[in-house]
Amino acid sequence: MAGAGKKARVVVVGGGAGGSFLAKNMQGHADVVLVDPKEYKEIPCAELRSMVEPSFAERSLIYHKDYLKDATIVTSSAVNITEDAVLTADGQSLPYDYLVIATGHAFTTPVSRAERLKEFQRDNAKIESSESVLIIGGGPTGVELAAEIAVDYPGKKVTLVHRGPRLLEFMGEKASKKCLDWLTSKKVEVLLQQSVNLGTLSDTEKVYKTSGGETITADCHFVCITRPLSSSWLHDTILKESLDSKGRVMVEKDLRVKGYNNIFAVGDITDIPEIKQAYIAHKHALVVAKNLKLLINGLPNSKLTTYNPGYPIALVCLGRKEGLLQFPLLTLCGWLPGKIKSGDVFVGKTRKEMGLNG
């Protein structure tokens, strides 16, 4: 642990919604090190809006250095963890007093912010130049992308193929029905219980066969299936016994990794049974930040704060002005949910939370 007069070192692995917010909140209270393969934080809610409006990403892609003024930023991937250090892909060994795992789901995004902006411009050019678009996957990403295109480009033919029996399967059946009705009203063709062989996809192919035998003609396609957890790298670390059968990190109620007093986990990678969303990762980060400060100040484990998941709430954007909101006993679709999220997709709110101008 940190010696007398020295700040405790907190290493945070992962610069997504939870990891970045935690690192920001620990500045000044510890010697903070953020390890992330990208030089920027991406506000996840803004990804699909940026595909139809690339300039939107100028506010949603934030350099880590812009909100971490009193921390060390290591632009690399973590590849191993020992009892006292994190090892990175570029050969660094980063000692820690406290460690936080926040690697979430696996994204193959560029290291540089400039290149990520170019990706959005290329995606938008692909949509702009196409008369018809195929979207594969009917989870929140596929649904929100279909909605963004249908609203911003009403003249384009949008087809959404989903292998499940209903859209948005993480939500209730009423929400799925309202979502299907909304997409149908926008002339989006939805094919359920069918799939497209991802191995046969190419950028030049314009005719697609579904598992149900249907033929779809589309000028371009986007794959919006669930991304895997970014936990495979943990299998050869000291945390290998702390993973469940699905690769999630098992945590106690205070969000410490089971079996460890000084290692925490936040966000999508945890085994907490709840809907995985960015605002949930923020709630995790606040609990862990509070607990780290208590431990650094010498308080016993019995004083640590516990995390309470609360009521499950899900919110999906349907274009720029409408949305779908699910509470435990109420499901709403239309302009009211849209006022909560769809206009700015939480970019201004998130920027303010990171200490930046909205």
N, C-alpha and C positions, 0 to 999 in steps of 0.2 A: 504493500500500500504506500501511498504518498508519505514522504518523510516530513519531519517538522518544518513548517514554513513553506512547504511546497503544496500547490494545489493538487487535488486528486485528478488523475487523468481519466476522462470518459471518452471511450472510442465508440462512435456510432457507425455501424455498417449499413449503408443504404440511405440515399438522399431523396427518397420519395416523400409522400405526404406526412408520414409519421416520423421518419428519421430526420428530415430537415427541420420540422417544427420542434422536435426534441432538442436538436443541436442548438437551434436559435435560443430556446428557453434556458439552456444550461450555460450559455456564455456568461462570463463574470463569476460563475459559481464553481467552475472547474476548468481544467486545461482540456478543452474540447477538441477532438479530432473527428472529422467526418470523412468516411471512406465511401466514394461513389465512383462508378465508371464513367459518369458524365460530369461535365463542368457546370451543369445547371440543374435546377429543380424544374420539373414540368408539372403544372397544375392539371391533374388528370381529367377533370370535368371539361376542360377546354379543347381536348384533342380533336373531337369530331367537328366542333364549330370551326376550328382552324383549318379543316380540310375543305370547307366551303368558303372560308374567309381567311386566307393565309396571314393577313396583317394582324389578325386577332392574336396570333401566337407571340407577337412582340411583347405583350404584357404577361402572357402565361408561361413563357420560358424565362426563368430568372437565374442569373448566374449565382452560384453558391456564395461567391465573394461579396455579392451585393447585400446579403442579409447576415452573413457571418463575418463580422468585423474583428472579432476577438477569438478566432478559432483557426485550427490548421485544417486545410482541405487537401485530401489526398485523392487525386484523380486516377483511380485504379480499382480493380476488383479484389475483394478479399478471397483468398484461396484456402486458408487454413486458420484454425484457432488453437492456441495452446493454453495452458493454465494461466499464462500471464502476457500473451502477445497475440496480435492479429498479423498474419502474413499476407502480403499482397502479391498480385500477379507481376508487378514490376520489381519484385525482390525486396521490398521493405519489410521490416519487422517493427510493429507498432505496439509498444508495451501499454498495458491498460491496468487501471485500478478497478474500473467498472466498464462493462461492455454492454452494448445494446444492439440486438439484431433487428434490422428493419428492412430486409431485402425484398419483401413483398412478392409480387409476381415477376416472372422473367420478361423483360422487354428488350428487344433488339434495336435500341435507338442509338443514334450517333453520339460520339464523345462530345463533339462541339455543338454549341448552340446554333452557329451559323449553318451547319449542315442540317440540323433538325428543321430550321426554317425553310431550307431548300426542299426538304422532304414534303412539307405541307404545300409548298408551291407546286411540286410535281404532282402530288395527289389532286390538287385543285385543277391543274391543267388537264389531267386525265378525265376528271368529271366534266369540265367545261367542253372538252372536245368530243364527248360521247353523247349519243342520243339515248342510249340505254345502259343501265348499270345493274349488275348482279351483286347482291350482298349475301354472303354465306355465313349464317349464324344469327339466331334470333334471341340472343341474350341482350343485355342493356346496350352493349356497343353496337351490335347490328341494328337494333331498333332505333337507337338515337341517330346513327348515320343515315338510315333510310329516311327518318323524319327530317333531318337537316337538308338532304338532297331534295326531298319532295316539296319542302317549303321554299327553299331558295331557287330551285330549278323545276317548277311545276310542269314544264313541258317535257321533261325527261321520263322515260319509262324505267321504273325501279321495280326489280323483282328481289324478294327476300326468301331464301331457302333455309329451313330450320329442321334439324333431324328430330326434334322433340315433338310431343303432341300439342304443345301450346307455346306461345311466346313468353319471354320473361318468367321462366320457370322458378326463379328464386322468389317471385312474388306469388300472391294468391290467384285463384282462377278468375275472380272478378276483374282483377287488374289485367290479366292476360286478355280477357274478352274485350275490355275497354280499349286496350292497345290495338288489338286486331281491327276493331271497328274504326278506330281513328286512322290507322294506316290505309284501310280499304277506302275510307272517305277521301283520302288523298291520292287514290288511284295506284297505290302500291300493291303489287300482286304478291301474296304471301302463300308459299307452299310449305305445309307442315308435314312432319314425319317423312321427310325426304332429305337426302344429302347429295353432295357433289364430291366426287373423288378428287381430293386435294392434290394427289400425285400427278394428275393429268392436266392441271392448270398451267396456263402460260399467258404471257402478255399479248401474244398474237392470236390466240384462239378466241373465236367469237361465238362458237356454238358449244353449249354445255349439256351434258346428259345427267339427269338426276337418277338416284337409286330407284325411283318410282317409274322410270321409263320416260319421263317427260323431257322434251327438248326445249332449252332456253337459249335465245339469241340475245347477246349483250355485247356492247362495244368494249366494256371493261368490267373488272370484278374487284371486290374487296373481301378479304377473309377476316371475319370478326368472331372467331371462336375463342373459347376461354384460354387464356395464357396459363402455362404451368407455373407453379410456385417456384421461386428462386431459392430453393433449399438443397438442391442436389450437391452443392459444394460442401454442405455440412456433414455429409455421410462419412467423411474421412477425418473429421475433427473430434475434439473432446465432447461435442454435443450430439454425436451420432446416436447415443442412447436416449436423447431427449426429443427425438422425432417420433411422431405417431405413424401409423401405417400409410397415411396420405402425404407424408413429408412435412407436416406442420409441426412447429415448435410447441411443445407442451409447456404451459405456464401455470404458475400458481395464481391465486386471486390478486396478489400484489404485482403481478406481471413479471416476477422473476422466473427464469427458466427452471423447471423442476430439477432439483438436485444441486442448484448453484445459488450462492448467496450474493454474488456480485455480477451476475449476467441477467439481463432483461431481454424481452422481445416485445415488439409492438407491431400493429398493423395486420395486413392480410396473412402474414406468415404464422400467426398464432393459431392455436387449436381452439380458440374460444368460439362456441357455436352461435354465430351472429352473422348478419349480412355484412359482407366486406365492402366498406365504402370509405372514402377519404376522410369524412368527418369522424368516423369511428377511430381511424388511425390517430387523428388529432386528440381524441379523448384519451386513448392509450398513452400518447406522448405526455399529456398533462399529468397523468397519474405517475408515470415513471419519473418525470422531472421532479415532482414533489418528493418521491421516495428517494431518489438519488441525493437530493439536498438534505433530507433527513439523515441518511447514512453518512454522508460526507461530514455532517455536523456531529456525528458520534452517537446518534440516537439508536436504540435497540430495534431489532427486527419487529418487535411487538407493536411498535409505533407506526409501522408502514401503512399507507393508505391502500385500500382494496378497490378493485375495479368492478363496477356494477354495470352490466350491459344495458339495462333499461329496456324500454319498449322498442320492438323492431319497427323502424320507419324506413321506407324506400321511396326514392324520388327519381323519376326518369324524365329527361327533356323530350319534348315533342316539337322540335323546331324552336323558333325564337320567342314565341309568345305563349305556348301551351305546354302542359306537362301532365304527368301521371304520378299521383301521390297516394301511398298506402300507409294507413295507420292500422293498428291491430283490429279495430272494428269499423273502419271507414276507408273507402277508396274513392278518390276524386280524380277526374280527368277534365282538362280544359285550361281556361285562362288563370284560375286561382293558383293551382300548382305552378303554372308557368311564371307567375309573378315572383315566386320564391326563388327559382333557379334559372329559368330558361333565358332570361335577358342577358345576363352577364356571366352565367354559369359559375358563379362564386369566385370569379377572378379578382374583382375588387376587394371582396371580403378577405380572401386568402392573402393578397398582397399587403393589406393593412395588418393582418396577423403576423406577417413576417417583418413588419416595421417599415414597409415601403409605401410610396404613394399609390393610392388605389387606381 
